[in-house]
Amino acid sequence: MSEAIINQLIEEIEGKSLAESLSIVANAFPGKVRFSSAFGQEDQVVADAIFRNDVDIEVFTLDTGRLFKEAYELIDQTRSRYKKPIKVYYPKAERVETMVNKKGMHSFYESVENRKECCFIRKVEPLKRALVGAKVWVTGLRSDQSENRQGFDLLEWDGANQVIKFNPILRWSYEEMIDYLKQYKVPYNKLHDKGYISIGCAPCTRAIEPGEHPRAGRWYWETSQKECGLHQVNKSTASI
């Protein structure tokens, strides 16, 4: 059962560094561990630990087709810095075409349901394809990013994708993350310097004002939980 495996991994990574914990998980599932990067600051920390230490974890990203140009520049900059592959997954063209032809280019502004539909087509479905055959999904989530993420565990079973989900920097503070980026001179999205703390698709992201919640700039016209559907609290266990 995944619960026993998760508990064993938790014991093994207790007190270990980021790079060491990533290596332990990668060695437990050779060739079956994948890291999804949206190229935010948190993701760049995890990517640096993987690439710089040659950890056997595949790194991939989801190109929704609506990203900031700065995000594309950072993808190329990261590839150039580490000389490592980054796999890119795209939404299915026919599904995007159907949605846009039926509801227009900006249907996500009209309702939470429309926005979630867009997120599903551009993010959730491509993620499911990216995780086919994987045993572990590594993320760059931190618990203080949102109220929803405070319910996550370091290692947990993701029933929606049938994988163990590993959140190695979940308990890191914002200051710890920034210190890491500075220490190792990790490339990051320059929009972060302009008030864009959490960066998603360009039409759905704005800079935040001083004192605002870090996720306030995401789907800023909504009063929802500020999640796209990729990360859900799921405490159930299953065989792997």
N, C-alpha and C positions, 0 to 999 in steps of 0.2 A: 504494500500500500504506500502511497505517496507520503502519508503522514510519518511513517517510520523513516523513510529516506530523508525527508525534510528535517526531522529531528536530529538525525545523524550528521547531516551537513551543518546544521546550526552548531552542534558541538565542535565540529572540526574547524569551523571558521571563527569561533569565539576568540577574541583578542588578536586576530590576525589583521594585517594591513589590507588595504584595498586590493593591491596586486596579488597578495597571497590568497585572499579569499576567492578572487576570480579564478586563480589557477586551481584551487581545490575543487571548485565546482566544474571547471572545464575538464579536469582529469577524471572526475567521476562519470562524466558523460562525453567521452571523446568524439569530437565532430558533431555533437548534438546540441551545442550551446550557441545561442544567437543573441546579439545585443541590438536593440532597436534604438537608433539615435535620431532625434529631431534637431540635433545640432544646437541645443541650448547650452548654457554654461554647465549644467549638471552632466549632460551627455558628453560634453567634451572632457570632463574629468574622467569619466569611465572609459571613454575611448582612448585617452592618453595612457591610462593604466594598462589597457589591453595591448595597444600597439607598441608602447615603449618596452614592455616586458615580454613581448612575443607570446602572449597567452592565446591558446587555441580556441578562440571565440570568433564566430563570423559576425561582422558588423554590417548592418543594413539600415537603410532609411526609406521613408515613404515620401515620394514626391507627389503631392496632391494636385500639382498643376497651378496652384495659387500662392506659391511661396514668395517671400521677399527676394529681391535680387541678391541681397546680402547673404541670404541662406545658401544660395547656389555658389556664391563666391567662397563661402566658408567650406563647403564640401570639397571644392577643388583645392583650397588652401590646406585642408587637413590631409587630403590624399598626397599632396606634394610634400608636406612636412614629414609624414611617417612612411611614405612609400608602401602603403598597405591598401588592399582592395576594400572598397565600400560598395556593397550591392544596393541597387536602387529598384524599388518596386513602385509601379504606377497603378492608378485606378483603371478599371476596364473601360475602354473608350466608349463602348456602346451604352454602358450604364450612365456615363456622364452625359452623353449626347441625348439620351432619352429624358433625363432629368432637366437639362437646360432647355431643350426644345419644348418641353411641357410647361415648365415653371419659370423660365428665364434665367439670366446669369446670376441674379442675386436673390434667389428664393429664400436663402437662409436668414435674411433680415425680416421675413414676414411672419415666422412662427418658430417656436422651439422645435416643433416636429419637422419642419422643413430643414432647419439647421442640422438636426440629428441625422436626417436622411442624407444630407450632403456629406457630413462627417463619416457616415457609414460607407458610402460609396467611395470616398476619396481616401479614407484611413482604415476603417475597421476591416473591410473586405480584403484590401491589399495586405494588411497585417496577418490575416488568417493564412493567406497564401505564403507569406514569408516564413511562417512558423510551421509549415507542413514538414513533418519528419523531425522536428526539434523536440528535445526533452526538457530544456531549460530556456526560459526567456528572461534575459537580463535587461533591466531598465535603469534609468538615471533619476528615478523619482526620489524626492525628499518629502518627509512627512509634513513640514511646515509650509509646503507650497499651497495646500488647500485643506479645508476641513475634512473632505472625503478621504484624502490620502493619509490622514492621521490614523485611520483604521487599518492601514496596511501593516503587514509583517515583513521582516527581513527576508524570509523565505516563506512562500505560501503556494497553495495549489490554485491554479487558475482554471476553473472548470469550463469557462467559455472557450478557451483555446487548448485545453487538455495538456497543459505543461506546468512544470514548476516555475514559478515566477520569483526571480531573485532581484531584490532591490538593495544593492550593496552600499549605497550612500544614503539610505532612507533616514538615518538618524543624524546625518551631518547637518550642521548649521549653515546658514548662508555665508557667514564669515569664514568657516572652514573651507567651503567650496572656493571662495574667492582667493583665499590664501594658497590653495593648491594650484589654481590657475596661474598665479603670480610666481610661485616657486618653480614650476616647471615650464613657465613661459608658453602655456598652452594657447593656441589660437582660439578666438571666440568671436561671436557675432557682434559687430560694432554697434548694432542697434541697442545692445544692452547699455551702452554709454549714453544713450539718448532717452532713457526711461522705459525702454521696452524690456521688462523683467521676464515675462513669459511670452515667447514668440511662437505664433502659429501661422496660419494662412494670412496673407496681407489684408484681404478685405475684412477679416475677423479680429484683427489685433490693433490696438493703439497703445501709445505710451501711457504710463500711469502718472498720476499726480503725487506729490509728496504726501505720505501718510496713507495712501490707498493700499488695499490688499494687493499682493503680488499678482493675483489672477484677475484683478479688476479690468485689465486691458484685454482680456480674452472674451469674445462674444459680449462686448461691453454694453450692448443694448438690452441684454437679458438680465434677469434676476434668478437664473438657474444655478446649478451646482458648478458651472464652469468646467464641465468635462465633455469630452468628445465621444466617449464610449469605449475607448481603448482600455482604460483602467477602471475596473470595478471590484468592489470588495466581494470576495468569494471565499468563504472559509471551509467549503466542503472538500472532502478528500476523494481520491479515485485511484485506480490502478494505473501504473505507467509502464 
